């Protein structure tokens, strides 16, 4: 009798602990390694809020490149050590630094065995990050945040009769260089001129902040009608300084991304809100973590809806207001 | 019905037709007039409602500008927006915005600002208000909408409505109503003709024939009761008389036989025998050996179903190229203009192919089977076309429609021309072409109106239903025709083909008159005219009416030329004049490149075609000497001639499509017109040369 009771007690205890183990495993939060490029942006906020809103338990391990790609190898090492459930990264440079180009990503140098989600990458195929947007054929997926160049130009031309467009860019930023090439091609086809000015580089090949005034003034001196800001992290980080110089020359700015308009005084742009894009990236991360999908099964795409932002403060300074036909649709920011 | 004196049947038919026309016309007019006040009452408020909705929408933009502190006098593109709104809403005349000081800040580019209007705007804009006002003044008739934001008045929108718009709308509707009334006449007449033929004409003709026969002493015929109305008892009475006469004769003959057997050689028998022989000489109680069945009124029965069949296919005539343009997508580097014409050419090609193939098997299988098959293919292909959205499928379905059309066309033509008695043939031919053209007139007219209201899909569904209805009519009216004999032997045609083509006069008729005429018909009229008018902004109803004008010109003017001009002018002269006039009518479209230029061109084209249409195939036959014609056969010549004509049908849209690939519409019109006139003149020259050669030899 006593032996029987002891056996029953042991079995019960085992069952209880095993259930506790299962429960605790179920309650254990997902670990997501977040690599920001230039601090926490609305992209990261949207990404993290998604999980909070849906009460999905997640532990975020946050790192910041501070716009320096030389930090990325350290993050790679750390990721390999702590082995999170998923890696999130902001921007093309960050994504290439963590996951490597699609045609050359040795496992010892890059993250290949942990699923990854990249956010705010404008041209993943042209950047050599993935082969095609329907499937990366790799252990990564992500979101694009930029409206197609043709759509942006149509929005721009609804306000200006385009003849001479200036472009500021970072020669080290793939997004920037690709955007410039697309604009040059469009300019030849549609009959407008492109004038460009590149930022200078430091010895470590990173863009030089000190070169900003000279680059902007050099561009302004060529009398562009307006200036286009591509999706360029360096440019976005220093947008306020750039816009201030251009405002002195009364040259408006059309930005491909949100922050220069909402935070730095650029006049207008056709953009996807970073926050919404971040949430969309989080949705893809949820597919991987909770629903067990492989990243290669999740297509890389963008949100279908864009916002035409118009900065009213900049509009007043430049005396350039949204056209009447767009008033119903523009999103006014100050 | 041929009678020596004007019989009550003929005048009765005429009276019934006249009564029908009067009733339809009167009821149509009365209905339209009764709806006129309702039209006025309902239309005006609708236009005001629209003006209000537009004012609200524009007001939102102004309020957003105010909300975001955009100075109201610094808004770009405002006039462009006003212009766009006016372009899309024809019932509005002008849009203006004035500030509270009365200064006109924005207006559409078309508004004419005079002193009166300026004063009016200054006065009204200076008056703030909380809600909209409908105004009717000499200088302005429309809506005033204040732009307020948080209780502060910022200015006023003035949206003027067009008082003339009602009249314009009514005018458009009036044309549609008149078109529908005209088509109702034609449809009612066709149905009336069918009904009268079935219920009145045919039974009376049979009775009259029976009485004629009895008058001649022929008592062997019996009337088969049609089972309708009074004619049942008339038929029975006549049959009873014939039975009675026949039975009396037979009784007398039997009695004579009996008596002559029993009392051979008796004196009275000789007289009896003579009397019997006299009766047998004068009267006929048994059917003769060469009996010919009298079958009146068969042919008119096919007119109504063929009319409905033509109607079903012609409904879409006014918009096939427009529909094709909407479905366009690049295929194999072919130009859009070329591809737009392919569906028309496909229909013509498969119509042309279906006819000889049907002809080969017609005798063997019988016309009824082919008619039903043709109606089925037509109905199915038309129905499926209603749901098609891809260009390739559209072309395939048009081809199938052509097959169905060709099968029924040939069978009915065969019935009319070969199924009628010799003396009826010219009437039968006129019935055939009357049904062809009235179906075309009605189809094109109604198709355009229906397309404006129900869309292209609606028209194709209606076409399919009409094709089914024609099938039902054929089912009840077509005679049993099991078919007999073997398939037609084509070897005869093969051997005739070479002889025919080598005849220079025949070839010149085909190359310079017939084929260009068909190219103009399908390439210019069916392809270029709808697209050009559509490009000018004409509605589908209008395009349908324009195509109707062409057919009406042929129906009403053609017989005039046939009757009068053919007495004084030779066929060659009429053909050449017709070709030159046809070419000139197209050139008018080039010179006056507006809607009216095209309408005038189409009307003249109809007149031109009615000049040479009746004579061209006769010219083709005249190209051969009598002995040649006897050897080859008239049917062979006409069949091969018809084949070349149909090649012209197919080539028309192709040639015009290719022209449009390299030139604009105006240049294409000039080239086609010049080409057509030149071909006519060239034929004239060749005809003269051949005439002189013949005179010399």
Interface residues (C-beta under 8 A of the other chain):
Chain A: X159 X312 X315 X316 X319 X321 X322 X323 X324 X325 X327 X328 X332
Chain B: X60 X61 X64 X65 X68 X69 X70 X71 X74 X75 X76 X77 X78 X80 X81 X84
